[in-house]
Amino acid sequence: MSDYLPGLEGVPATESNISDIDGNKGILSYRGYPIQQLVEHSTFEETTLLLLDGDLPSAQELAIFDESLRTNRRVKFNIRTLMKALPSTGHPMEILQTAVASLGVFYPANECLTSPESCTNLDYVHNMTVKIIARMPVLVTMWEHIRNGYDPIEPRSDLSFAANFLYMLNGEEPDPIYVEIMDTCLILHAEHTINASTFAALVTGSTLASPYGVVAAAIGTLSGPLHGGANEKVIDMLEEIDNPKNAAAWLDKKLKNKEKIWGFGHREYKVKDPRATILQGLFEKFVADRGGIVGPLFETALALEAAAEDRLAAKGVFPNVDFYSGILYKEMGIPLDQFTPVFAISRAAGWLAHWREQLGDNRIFRPTQVYTGSPNRDYVLRSDRG
Ligand code: COA
């Protein structure tokens, strides 16, 4: 038997041709295209189709895909009724997980259960993928209004994916720079090899569960602070530091207590996460657009990154994607606990690309374990246990 490696570090769990990370050089590519080029030239819609199909689409293929995303934005009224019954204090990630799972009841998609061969039918897989990706932003923004006691804002089919999300969230036509930032964030978060939530999606998909079950499992996995939930924690941390001048002393105290620094470190990257670099540049562009007025959190983040360079770089611990994404979202007025749902909206593209790849050559995941328990022994009657 091979050695047990905690956290499966370095253990290949699948073969995939969707994305790749060079963690020493800080390179991330989707289907061979460096993320920087996709951010510069592509859109979330096009990047999603690239992830799903494997190649950049023709103009016509993209137009058809874009149209299908726009026409699948509405959801049944009773999903709203279901959400209204949930406590307004519920964390949006748990609500999203519930709502996505509920799509399986409102729009049954049990082809895999009734006929496993249909799982590999590309039309079925593509159809389900479009419906889920199109509806995720609707579910996220519906909850935002319902929990505040309002009716949700209906989606608009004349807006891009990013613009429509911001429109449904705020109820007004979004500023073009906000749309550009949101679109970039969606591209950056769409895919990232076999991370924890994508692995959860693969494991669930490998049992031929429905795609709603696949995405609901992945959402639950993404919600943890060691994964997608870190972006929320970053804001709490920066607010606790309060002032850039406090960053170094604050960091020393945390490291002395062996505490985590949120938004830092990554299993795959030993240099700064390329997505963090892009987001930092985007924030600077945003600040320039706002006449150079920098929010205090960004100044604090820069001071913390500089202090961490001296203390954590030797361990290969640098800012990851969550370090700057939360600051941007906060400046854009997105509620703190909706940061991870925004991540999920985007990552659904990667989850479903991997679901499709898994179904194309499926074998159920069933790893083994190293048993460390008691040797076999005889049952002791309750009366004889003393
Ligand atoms: N703050 C302080 N030290 C950190 C750190 C962080 N965020 N991330 C890693 N390290 C240190 C560890 O303490 C360890 O040091 P040691 O060798 O002296 O014990 C070393 O770096 C290796 O860390 P390890 O915990 O083994 O890395 P991992 O690959 O198991 O974990 C993460 C990766 C992402 C879970 C981890 O870096 C982390 O918890 N980061 C904060 C949460 C976060 O931002 N998550 C979002 C990821 S995109």
Boltz pocket constraint, residues with backbone or C-beta under 6 A from the ligand:
constraints:
  - pocket:
      binder: B
      contacts: [[A, 7], [A, 225], [A, 226], [A, 227], [A, 228], [A, 230], [A, 259], [A, 260], [A, 261], [A, 262], [A, 263], [A, 264], [A, 265], [A, 266], [A, 267], [A, 268], [A, 315], [A, 317], [A, 320], [A, 321], [A, 322]]
      max_distance: 6.0
